[in-house]
Amino acid sequence: MSSAQIAFVLKWLASAIQIIGYTATAFGWTPYNLYFFLVGVLGWFLVGVLWNDRAIMLIHIVALGAMLAGMSQ
């Protein structure tokens, strides 16, 4: 599988997982919502790496750090 195909699958999988995280938040399913968001954010960070897109990497590494900091409290 090429890196373009991997990125395609990964971006849609990460997007679906983040949508599940939004749904979990809406229904008050904590802390599961955070776990879904962590996986989705990490997935999108990896897409940024595959695309060599620093903007995507930046926003998702900052989001990941913020989430981990918040979860550690």
For each residue, the residues with C-beta under 8 A, 3 or more apart:
1: 5 6
2: 5 6
3: 6 7 50
4: 7 8
5: 1 2 8 9
6: 1 2 3 9 10 50
7: 3 4 10 11 47 50 51
8: 4 5 11 12
9: 5 6 12 13
10: 6 7 13 14 43 46 47 50
11: 7 8 14 15 43 44 47
12: 8 9 15 16
13: 9 10 16 17 43
14: 10 11 17 18 39 40 41 42 43 44 46 47
15: 11 12 18 19 40 44
16: 12 13 19 20
17: 13 14 20 21 36 39 40 43
18: 14 15 21 22 36 37 40 41 44
19: 15 16 22 23
20: 16 17 23 24 36
21: 17 18 24 25 33 34 35 36 37 40
22: 18 19 25 26 33
23: 19 20 26 27
24: 20 21 27 29 30 32 33 36
25: 21 22 28 29 30 33
26: 22 23
27: 23 24
28: 25
29: 24 25 32 33
30: 24 25 33 34
31: 34 35 71
32: 24 29 35 36
33: 21 22 24 25 29 30 36 37
34: 21 30 31 37 38 67 71
35: 21 31 32 38 39
36: 17 18 20 21 24 32 33 39 40
37: 18 21 33 34 40 41 67
38: 34 35 41 42 64 67 68
39: 14 17 35 36 42 43
40: 14 15 17 18 21 36 37 43 44
41: 14 18 37 38 44 45 60 63 64 67
42: 14 38 39 45 46 60 64
43: 10 11 13 14 17 39 40 46 47
44: 11 14 15 18 40 41 47 48 56 60
45: 41 42 48 49 56 57 60 61 64
46: 10 14 42 43 49 50
47: 7 10 11 14 43 44 50 51 53 56
48: 44 45 51 52 53 54 55 56 57 58 60
49: 45 46 52 57
50: 3 6 7 10 46 47
51: 7 47 48 56
52: 48 49
53: 47 48 56 57
54: 48 57 58
55: 48 58 59
56: 44 45 47 48 51 53 59 60
57: 45 48 49 53 54 60 61
58: 48 54 55 61 62
59: 55 56 62 63
60: 41 42 44 45 48 56 57 63 64
61: 45 57 58 64 65
62: 58 59 65 66
63: 41 59 60 66 67
64: 38 41 42 45 60 61 67 68
65: 61 62 68 69
66: 62 63 69 70
67: 34 37 38 41 63 64 70 71
68: 38 64 65 71 72
69: 65 66 72 73
70: 66 67 73
71: 31 34 67 68
72: 68 69
73: 69 70
